[in-house]
Amino acid sequence: MPASSDFQEAIREAQSSALVGPNVVNRALPYVGGGMILTALGVMGGLSMIATPLFMPLFFGALIGNLVLFFVAQNVAQRGNNGTALPLLAVYSLLTGFTLSGLVAQAIGTAGIGAVGTAALATGVTFVVASVTGRRMSDSVGQALSGVVGLGIVGLLIAMVVQLVGGIFIPGFGGGGFELLIAGFGTVLFVGAAFVDFYTMPRQYRDDQYLVGALGMYLTYINLFIFILRLIIALNGGSRRD
């Protein structure tokens, strides 16, 4: 019995040593939720201005600012400089919401306000299920799913580039069935990514890197929300707005 007990203890220690940040997920979650709230405020701000001449200039300004802020905030948070990263991520979340207001308006116009509620509910349910299941995944399942999701994201990006470029040169290209395929694939892919986040975060980030972990998880759920909205729009016969 003592030998067996020592062996089991060694196994537990080996498993725990594989976790770089055992508490990083719990520390990150409040900031993921805060980012979602700020994004919702940004969406509402965009919707309130969408019919005004100022919307498009502000939209492109927000889009550029959003891209710059992402890399700056990610770099700062990666170093564990949370005091500086937090306000940057807050502004990033607001700008993200503003840039999403056009898609939300299209979803409302195509399928009604219920489309937004459905997408938000589906995203929330995925979060709850992933938070329970993702933490308990074995290494074999977690690593395999991580690989599949990584390859899937590459494929999705290629398909979206083809859709964008094709739409520029061929009117109507990328709509209809192609859009439905991309939206459906993106939805399934980011559902998988939601589970992967809970597995990879404590193995990738230290406890003091909770903000960069929160940023990654935030992006997963924002993208899931976007692709669910795109799927609803496609199923209701709406065309994608670039």
C-alpha positions in Angstrom: 0.0 0.0 0.0 2.7 2.6 0.8 4.3 1.9 -2.6 1.0 2.2 -4.3 0.2 5.4 -2.5 3.6 6.9 -3.4 3.1 6.0 -7.0 -0.4 7.7 -7.1 1.1 10.8 -5.4 3.8 10.9 -8.0 1.2 10.8 -10.8 -0.8 13.6 -9.2 2.4 15.7 -9.0 3.3 15.0 -12.6 -0.2 16.1 -13.7 -0.1 19.3 -11.7 3.4 20.2 -12.9 2.1 20.2 -16.5 -0.1 23.2 -15.5 1.8 26.4 -16.0 -1.0 28.5 -14.5 -3.5 26.4 -12.5 -5.5 29.4 -11.5 -5.3 31.4 -14.7 -8.8 30.4 -16.0 -10.6 31.5 -12.8 -8.7 34.8 -12.8 -9.5 35.4 -16.5 -13.2 34.7 -16.5 -14.3 38.0 -14.9 -12.4 39.9 -17.5 -14.0 37.8 -20.3 -17.4 38.7 -18.9 -16.4 42.4 -18.6 -15.2 42.4 -22.2 -18.5 41.0 -23.4 -20.5 43.7 -21.5 -18.3 46.4 -23.0 -18.7 44.9 -26.5 -22.5 45.0 -26.0 -22.3 48.7 -25.1 -20.2 49.2 -28.2 -22.8 47.5 -30.4 -25.6 49.6 -28.9 -23.5 52.7 -29.6 -23.0 51.7 -33.2 -26.6 50.9 -33.7 -27.6 54.3 -32.4 -25.4 55.9 -35.0 -25.8 53.5 -38.0 -28.2 55.8 -39.8 -26.0 58.9 -39.5 -23.3 60.1 -42.0 -20.7 59.7 -39.2 -21.1 56.0 -38.9 -18.9 54.8 -41.8 -15.9 57.1 -41.0 -16.1 56.1 -37.4 -16.5 52.4 -38.4 -13.3 52.4 -40.5 -11.5 54.4 -37.7 -12.7 51.8 -35.1 -11.6 49.0 -37.4 -8.1 50.3 -37.8 -7.8 51.2 -34.1 -9.2 47.8 -33.1 -6.5 46.0 -35.1 -3.7 48.2 -33.7 -5.0 47.8 -30.1 -5.2 44.0 -30.4 -1.5 43.6 -31.1 -0.4 46.3 -28.5 -2.7 44.9 -25.8 -1.7 41.3 -26.5 2.0 42.2 -26.3 1.5 44.1 -23.0 -0.7 41.4 -21.4 1.7 38.6 -22.6 4.4 40.2 -20.4 2.1 40.2 -17.4 1.8 44.0 -17.3 -1.9 43.9 -16.4 -2.2 47.4 -15.1 -1.4 48.8 -18.6 -3.1 46.0 -20.5 -6.5 46.4 -18.8 -7.6 49.8 -20.1 -6.2 48.9 -23.6 -8.4 45.7 -23.6 -11.4 47.7 -22.3 -11.1 50.1 -25.3 -10.5 47.2 -27.6 -13.8 45.5 -26.4 -15.8 48.7 -27.0 -14.3 49.2 -30.5 -15.0 45.5 -31.3 -18.7 46.1 -30.4 -18.9 49.2 -32.6 -17.5 47.3 -35.6 -20.0 44.5 -35.0 -23.0 46.8 -35.0 -23.4 46.5 -38.8 -23.6 42.7 -38.7 -26.1 42.9 -35.7 -28.2 45.4 -37.6 -28.2 43.1 -40.7 -29.3 40.2 -38.5 -32.1 42.2 -37.0 -33.2 43.3 -40.4 -33.1 39.8 -41.8 -34.4 37.6 -38.9 -35.6 40.1 -36.2 -34.2 41.0 -32.8 -34.6 37.3 -31.8 -31.6 36.4 -34.0 -29.3 38.4 -31.7 -30.9 36.8 -28.6 -30.5 33.3 -30.1 -26.9 33.9 -30.9 -26.2 35.3 -27.4 -28.0 32.4 -25.8 -26.2 29.8 -27.9 -22.8 31.4 -27.1 -23.7 31.5 -23.4 -24.7 27.8 -23.3 -21.5 26.8 -25.1 -19.5 28.7 -22.5 -21.2 26.9 -19.6 -20.8 23.4 -21.2 -17.2 24.1 -22.2 -16.3 25.5 -18.8 -17.3 22.1 -17.2 -16.1 19.7 -19.9 -13.0 21.5 -21.2 -11.3 21.5 -17.8 -11.8 17.7 -17.5 -10.5 16.7 -20.9 -7.7 14.2 -21.0 -4.4 15.2 -22.6 -5.1 12.9 -25.6 -8.5 14.4 -26.3 -7.3 18.0 -25.5 -4.3 17.8 -27.8 -6.2 16.1 -30.6 -9.0 18.7 -30.4 -6.4 21.5 -30.3 -4.8 20.2 -33.5 -8.1 19.9 -35.3 -9.2 23.4 -34.3 -5.9 24.8 -35.3 -6.1 23.3 -38.8 -9.7 24.3 -39.0 -8.9 27.9 -38.4 -6.4 27.9 -41.2 -9.0 26.4 -43.6 -11.6 28.9 -42.5 -9.3 31.8 -43.1 -8.4 30.5 -46.6 -12.1 30.1 -47.4 -12.9 33.6 -46.2 -10.1 35.1 -48.3 -11.4 33.2 -51.3 -14.9 34.5 -50.5 -13.7 38.1 -50.2 -11.5 38.1 -53.3 -14.1 36.3 -55.3 -16.8 38.8 -54.3 -14.6 41.7 -55.5 -14.2 40.3 -59.0 -17.3 38.2 -59.5 -20.6 39.8 -58.4 -22.6 37.5 -56.1 -19.7 35.2 -55.5 -19.5 33.9 -52.0 -23.2 34.3 -51.1 -25.9 31.7 -50.8 -24.6 28.2 -50.3 -20.9 29.3 -49.9 -21.8 31.7 -47.1 -23.9 29.1 -45.5 -21.0 26.6 -45.6 -18.6 29.1 -44.1 -21.0 30.2 -41.4 -21.8 26.7 -40.4 -18.2 25.6 -40.4 -17.1 28.6 -38.4 -19.8 28.0 -35.8 -18.7 24.3 -35.3 -15.1 25.3 -35.3 -15.4 28.0 -32.6 -17.6 25.7 -30.5 -14.6 23.3 -30.5 -12.3 26.2 -29.8 -14.4 27.1 -26.7 -13.6 23.6 -25.3 -9.9 23.9 -26.3 -9.5 27.2 -24.4 -10.3 25.7 -21.0 -7.8 22.9 -21.7 -5.0 25.0 -23.1 -5.1 28.1 -21.0 -3.6 26.7 -17.7 -1.0 24.8 -19.8 0.0 27.9 -21.8 -0.2 30.9 -19.5 1.1 31.7 -16.0 -1.4 32.8 -13.4 -0.2 36.5 -13.8 -0.9 36.3 -17.6 -4.7 36.0 -17.0 -5.4 39.0 -19.2 -3.8 37.6 -22.3 -5.7 34.4 -21.5 -8.9 36.4 -21.2 -8.2 38.0 -24.6 -7.9 34.6 -26.3 -11.1 33.3 -24.7 -12.9 36.6 -25.5 -12.0 36.3 -29.1 -13.3 32.7 -29.2 -16.7 33.7 -27.9 -16.9 36.8 -30.0 -16.1 34.8 -33.1 -18.7 32.2 -32.1 -21.3 34.9 -31.7 -20.4 36.3 -35.1 -20.6 33.0 -37.0 -23.9 32.1 -35.3 -25.3 35.4 -36.5 -23.9 34.8 -40.0 -25.5 31.4 -40.0 -28.9 32.8 -38.9 -28.6 35.4 -41.7 -27.7 32.8 -44.3 -30.5 30.5 -43.2 -32.9 33.4 -43.6 -31.8 34.2 -47.1 -29.8 37.3 -46.1 -26.6 38.2 -47.9 -23.4 38.9 -46.0 -22.4 42.4 -45.6 -18.6 42.9 -46.0 
